[in-house]
Amino acid sequence: MTKLKNITAFMLLLSLFASELFSCTRVLYEGPNKTVLTGRSMDFSIDIPANMWIFPRGMERVGEVGKSSLKWQSRYGSVLTSSWDIASPDGINEKGLVANLLWLVESKYPKFDPNGSKKGISISMWAQYALDNFATVTEAVDVLKKEEFVVVSSFIPGTDKFTTVHLSLSDAKGDSAIFEYIDGKLVIYHNSAYKVMTNDPAYKNQLAINNYYKAIGGDKFLPGTNKPSDRFVRASYYVNAIPQTDNSSLAVATLMSLIRNVSVPYGISTPNAPHISSTRWRVVADQKNLLYYFENVLTPNMFWVDLKKIDFSQNRSVKKLSLDKNQNYTGEANAAFKDAAAFEFKGL
């Protein structure tokens, strides 16, 4: 009877995935000699044009939610990939902190009073706030757990899709944290062991599902669908099974191969299963060597940006690398960036 109850509970957890709209996967890789990399796939049910940006230190930010918007000045420069040039879903700063936003339907954010005393920031800036302000995961956790501001969400422009995401942070030391808003409350999972994040259900339930499969053994059976739980289990197994190396080129190639394993082939459309979304692009951030690799699934090459060669000094110009029309770059792409006006983050 106990075994039956466990199976029933497990199947109920799996049923939660039916409402999933978009899917992505984030994986943290650690090798010897302080080798740390973070990779992710960006999977979306509609085209999500990306561009890459270089933001210097000292940029003045406003939370874009009206008169109660939080204001800050960026302490650190960053390289990021934008979505529609209205948000920063992914990036790395000059200290090796990596921020990733992934979809989480279960997200429910605190109520925000635009005329109240508590400050707010648009959800489009959540990851950028972390890149601007923190060098380590511990610093971010210590500040964000105080909930001194409210994350304010809204609909993606031109769609009926209300933005519901959770945030992962990793740093050059291999530390990791997952931030979720569940029932209006911030829940933080802070541990270097939290190497994988996908989508629904909430992170604690993803961990429970993964523990179920651990008992079976990944060398005997791994779930193979595109569901978030299956991708979580596969990524969790492979990140510990792949070679652990301090050869940076091999580490990047190895992690990218894992990210491809949990990606969704381009053009896949499954009737009555909107949670299966094509992978649009992939990123690997080498946090030891400060290299940021990008792969567009519609171009034949992968390129990278070397943060060590960027002058992030205050008052330096913002720079942009256009990717929104599937432009093709090869090798180091630092020289291809052009001066540009910074995009405006989507707010209320």
Backbone hydrogen bonds, N-H to C=O, Kabsch-Sander energy under -0.5 kcal/mol:
donor,donor_aa,acceptor,acceptor_aa,energy
5,K,1,M,-2.3
6,N,2,T,-2.3
7,I,3,K,-2.3
8,T,4,L,-2.6
9,A,5,K,-2.6
10,F,6,N,-2.2
11,M,7,I,-2.4
12,L,8,T,-2.0
13,L,9,A,-1.8
14,L,10,F,-1.9
15,S,11,M,-1.7
16,L,12,L,-0.6
16,L,13,L,-1.3
17,F,14,L,-1.6
18,A,15,S,-1.4
19,S,16,L,-0.9
20,E,17,F,-2.0
23,S,43,D,-0.5
25,T,41,S,-0.8
26,R,197,M,-2.7
27,V,39,G,-2.9
28,L,195,K,-2.2
29,Y,37,L,-3.4
31,G,35,T,-2.8
35,T,31,G,-0.7
35,T,32,P,-0.8
36,V,34,K,-0.6
37,L,29,Y,-2.4
38,T,285,A,-2.1
39,G,27,V,-2.8
40,R,283,V,-2.5
41,S,25,T,-2.1
42,M,281,W,-2.9
43,D,23,S,-0.7
43,D,41,S,-0.7
44,F,278,S,-2.1
51,N,82,S,-0.5
52,M,321,L,-2.6
53,W,80,L,-2.6
54,I,319,K,-2.7
55,F,53,W,-0.5
55,F,78,S,-2.8
57,R,312,F,-3.0
58,G,74,S,-3.2
59,M,56,P,-0.6
61,R,72,W,-3.5
63,G,70,L,-2.4
65,V,66,G,-0.5
69,S,66,G,-1.7
70,L,120,G,-2.6
72,W,61,R,-1.6
74,S,59,M,-2.4
75,R,132,D,-2.5
76,Y,132,D,-1.4
78,S,55,F,-2.4
79,V,92,I,-2.9
80,L,53,W,-2.1
81,T,90,D,-2.6
82,S,51,N,-3.1
82,S,80,L,-0.5
83,S,87,A,-1.6
84,W,49,P,-2.9
86,I,83,S,-2.2
87,A,83,S,-0.7
88,S,124,S,-1.7
90,D,81,T,-0.9
91,G,99,A,-1.7
92,I,79,V,-2.6
93,N,97,L,-2.2
94,E,77,G,-2.3
96,G,93,N,-2.2
98,V,170,S,-3.1
99,A,91,G,-2.2
100,N,168,S,-2.3
101,L,89,P,-2.8
102,L,166,H,-2.2
104,L,164,T,-3.1
107,S,104,L,-2.1
108,K,181,Y,-2.4
116,G,113,D,-2.3
119,K,148,E,-0.6
120,G,68,S,-1.7
121,I,150,V,-2.5
122,S,63,G,-2.7
123,I,152,V,-2.4
124,S,346,K,-0.5
125,M,122,S,-2.2
126,W,123,I,-1.0
129,Y,125,M,-2.8
130,A,126,W,-1.3
131,L,127,A,-2.2
132,D,128,Q,-2.6
133,N,129,Y,-1.4
134,F,130,A,-2.1
140,A,136,T,-1.6
141,V,137,V,-2.9
142,D,138,T,-2.5
143,V,139,E,-1.5
144,L,140,A,-3.2
145,K,141,V,-2.2
146,K,143,V,-1.3
147,E,144,L,-1.7
150,V,119,K,-2.3
152,V,121,I,-2.9
152,V,150,V,-0.6
153,S,151,V,-0.5
156,I,161,K,-2.9
159,T,156,I,-2.0
162,F,160,D,-0.7
163,T,154,S,-2.3
166,H,102,L,-2.7
167,L,179,F,-2.2
168,S,100,N,-2.6
169,L,177,A,-2.5
170,S,98,V,-1.9
171,D,175,D,-1.6
174,G,171,D,-1.9
177,A,169,L,-2.2
178,I,189,Y,-2.1
179,F,167,L,-3.2
180,E,187,V,-2.5
182,I,180,E,-0.7
182,I,185,K,-2.5
183,D,106,E,-0.5
183,D,181,Y,-0.5
184,G,108,K,-2.1
185,K,182,I,-1.9
187,V,180,E,-3.6
189,Y,178,I,-2.5
190,H,188,I,-0.6
191,N,176,S,-1.7
191,N,189,Y,-0.6
194,Y,191,N,-1.9
195,K,193,A,-1.9
197,M,26,R,-2.1
205,N,202,A,-1.2
206,Q,202,A,-1.7
207,L,203,Y,-2.4
208,A,204,K,-1.5
209,I,205,N,-2.3
210,N,206,Q,-2.4
211,N,207,L,-2.1
212,Y,208,A,-1.5
213,Y,209,I,-1.6
214,K,210,N,-2.1
215,A,211,N,-1.4
216,I,212,Y,-0.6
217,G,213,Y,-2.4
220,K,217,G,-1.8
221,F,217,G,-2.1
231,R,227,K,-2.4
232,F,228,P,-2.4
233,V,229,S,-2.1
234,R,230,D,-2.6
235,A,231,R,-2.7
236,S,232,F,-2.3
237,Y,233,V,-1.9
238,Y,234,R,-2.9
239,V,235,A,-2.4
240,N,237,Y,-0.9
241,A,237,Y,-0.9
242,I,238,Y,-2.6
245,T,243,P,-0.7
248,S,246,D,-0.9
251,A,247,N,-2.8
252,V,248,S,-2.5
253,A,249,S,-2.3
254,T,250,L,-2.7
255,L,251,A,-2.6
256,M,252,V,-2.7
257,S,253,A,-1.9
258,L,254,T,-1.5
259,I,255,L,-2.5
260,R,256,M,-2.3
261,N,257,S,-1.5
262,V,258,L,-1.3
263,S,260,R,-1.3
268,I,265,P,-1.6
273,A,270,T,-1.9
276,I,273,A,-1.8
277,S,275,H,-0.9
279,T,264,V,-2.3
280,R,42,M,-3.6
281,W,42,M,-1.1
282,R,295,E,-2.6
283,V,40,R,-2.5
284,V,293,Y,-1.7
285,A,38,T,-3.3
286,D,284,V,-0.6
286,D,291,L,-3.3
287,Q,36,V,-1.9
287,Q,285,A,-1.0
288,K,36,V,-0.9
290,L,286,D,-1.1
291,L,286,D,-1.6
292,Y,305,V,-2.3
293,Y,284,V,-3.3
293,Y,291,L,-0.5
294,F,303,F,-2.7
295,E,282,R,-2.7
296,N,301,N,-0.6
297,V,280,R,-1.7
299,T,296,N,-1.7
303,F,294,F,-2.0
304,W,331,G,-2.0
305,V,292,Y,-1.8
307,L,290,L,-2.4
307,L,305,V,-0.8
308,K,290,L,-0.6
309,K,306,D,-1.4
310,I,307,L,-1.6
312,F,310,I,-0.9
315,N,57,R,-0.7
316,R,313,S,-1.9
319,K,54,I,-1.8
320,K,338,K,-2.9
321,L,52,M,-3.3
322,S,320,K,-0.5
323,L,50,A,-0.6
326,N,323,L,-1.8
331,G,302,M,-1.0
333,A,304,W,-3.0
336,A,333,A,-1.6
337,F,334,N,-1.4
338,K,320,K,-2.6
340,A,318,V,-2.2
345,F,343,F,-0.5
346,K,86,I,-2.7
348,L,64,E,-2.0
